[in-house]
């Protein structure tokens, strides 16, 4: 079945690189009107040169008030992908208050802030909508030096479940995509050392890391009517990591 988002205004955060960047291109190919948001204006403008039909807005989503200002400029949204995220990796004993504040501001508070705007907009227009939050396998398993990241993604999962329950009666769906290590440019750099990669690969039944398009395809599925009876769920793109 062909997936078509014609006429659907779709907001993607963290859109300037990695998964977000490829998702924007896929959504446009499926007919969506895409609004791309990221902190790096230069990278957004580069993406817009590739995909001229998109709208771009630069904002640091850790800034609640600035994000609200940008959202009022964006206007109506039918589909939302909360993709922007931050990872600060260190032992718990080295955690700093500014690290905790920053990671929760982006990974949790921004998801709540933007979802709140989109749901309010959908309710005002009395139309259904779909929100996909990019979580992680780290939301349900413990990973070394990931205490802050695990905590933030666990909060994303809990938020998604509660929001799905609260707004399902209005036809508004919330779901998560929970990837393992994904080979974005940054992912390839960070996991290129076999000594680092081998222990993680041993925990993945498929014995490989994920590709960007595998996450993008999962997001597209959850945004589409093909998943119309799915809400409050986690879709693991992890090669079986959490099944072990």
N, C-alpha and C positions, 0 to 999 in steps of 0.2 A: 504494500500500500504506500502510495506517495504521500509524504508529509508536506502540508502546505500551510504556511502562516500568513497568507495574503490578508492585508488589512490589519494585522496584529502589531501594535506598537510594543516593542520589546526592549527592556532596559537590561543591560549587562554591566556589572561592575567589575573592576579589575580587568578592563577590556584591552589594555594596551599591549599585553604580551602573554605568552604561554597559552593556557587553555582558553582564557577569555578572548584573546585575539582570534584564534581559530574558530571559536564559537560564533563570534560576530560574523565572520565570513560565511559560515555554514547557514546561519539564520537568514542572512540576506539572500543566499542562494535558494532558500526555501520560501522566499517572498515576504519576509518580515521587514517592518520598518524599525531599524535598530537605532537605539540611543546608547552610545558607548561612554562609560564614565571610568576615569582612572586619575591617578595623581599626576602622572607625567604627561604634560600637554604636548611635548615634542613627539612622543611616541604615538599619541592619539592622532596628531596631525599626519604622521607618516601612515598610519592605518587608513585614515580618511582618503589619502591619495590613492591607496589601493582599492578602497571601497567608497567611492564618492557619495553614495546615497545615504550614508550614515550621518547621524548628528553626534557631535562630541561635546563633552563637558569635563573640564579638569577640576578635580576636587580631592582634598584629603578627607577621606571618609571618617577618619578619627575625630574630625571636628564636627560635632553634632549640629551646631547652628549653621555652619557653612554648608553642610550637606542639605539641611532643610531649605536653605536659600536656593541651592541648585535644583532641588526637586520641584520647587514651585515654578522654575523656569522650564522644566522638562514637560510638565503637563500630564495628560492622560497616558496611562500605561496599562496594557493588557496582560503582558507576560514579564516576569522578573527573574533574573538569575543573579543571586548574591554570590559572586565568585571571588571578590577581593578578599585577600587573607594575608596574614603575616605569620611567619614562623620564627620564634626566638628559641634556639636550642642550647640548653645548658643544664647542669645539675640543679636540682631544687635548692641546694645550699648556696648557689650563686645567683638566685633570682633577686632582682632589684624591683623596687616599687614602680619605677618608670617602665620597666619591661612588662610587668603585669598590667599596668594601666594601658599601655600601647597595644598589646596583643588583644586584650579584651575590648578595647575601643574599636578596633578594626574587625576582629573575628566575630564579635558578639553584638556590641552596641550598634554598629553600622547595619548589621543584618536586621536588628529590631527596628531601627530608625527608618530604614528604606522600606521595609515590609509594611510598617505602620502607614507610611504615606500611600503606598500602592493599594493596600486594602481599603483605606479610607476613600481613595479615588474610585475604586471599583464599586464600593457600597453606594457612593453618591450617584454613580451612573446606573446602578442596579444591573450590573453585568457580571458574569463569571470571570474568573481569571486563574492563572496558575503561577506559582512561585516555586522555584527550585533553588535550594541552598547547597552550596558546595561544602560538604563536611569532609570527613576523612575516616580511614580505618582507625585512626588514632582516637576517635570518639568512643570506641568500644574496647580497645586493647591498650595496654600500657607499653610505651616505647621508651627506651633509654634516652635520657636527656630531653624528653619531650613533655615534662610535667605541665608547663604552662600551655603548650599547644594542645595537649590531650584535654586539659580542663576546658579550654575555649571551645573545642569542637564537640565535647560532650554537651556543653551548653547549647550549641547550635542544634544538636539532635533533639534535646528536650524542648527547645523553643518550637521546632518544626512540628513535633507531635501535638503540643498544646494548641498551636495556631490552627493546625488541621482540624482538630476537634471543635474549636471555637467557630470557625468560619465555613466549615463544610456545608452547613445548611444554606449558605448563600452561593454555593457553587464555586467557592474559592478553594483551590487545592494547594497544599504545601507538601513538598517532598525533598529528600536529601539525595545527593550523589556522594558516595563515600569511597574515594580512590585510595589505592596504595601509592607507592612511588610512581610518579608519571614522568616520562622522559621528555619533558620540555627542555629548552636549551639549558636552563638552570639545573634541572634534574639530571641531565647528562653530565654536567660538570660536577655536581655534588656526589654522584654515585659512580663515577668513572673508575675509581680505585677498587680493584677486585677484593681487596682486604676489607673494605667498607661494605661493598655490595653483597659479598658472599653470604654473610650471616642472615641478611634480610631475604635474599633469594631462597635460602633454605627453608624459610617459613611460608613461602608462596608455592602452593601445589603446582601451579603452571610453570614455575621456575623461570619467570621473567618479570620485568617491570612493565607497567602499562604505557601505551602510546597515547598521545594527545587526542587523536581522533576517537579512541575508545571511550574516553570520558565525554567528549563532545556528543557522540552518538547517544550516550545514555541520557544526557541533558535534553537533547532534542526529543527523545522518546517521552520523557516525563513532561515536557512542555506541551506535547501534542495530544490530540484526542485519542490516540492509540492507548494512552494510559488513563482514560477517563474515569476508571473505577479505582484508581490508585491515589491515596492521600495519606499523609502521616507516616510514610515509609522511608526506609533507607535502601538505596540501590547501590550495592557494593561492586565497585570496579577494582577488584583487589586480587584477582587470580586465585581466590579461595583462601586468602590469608586468615580471615576471621572464622573460617570453618574448621581450622586446625585446632 
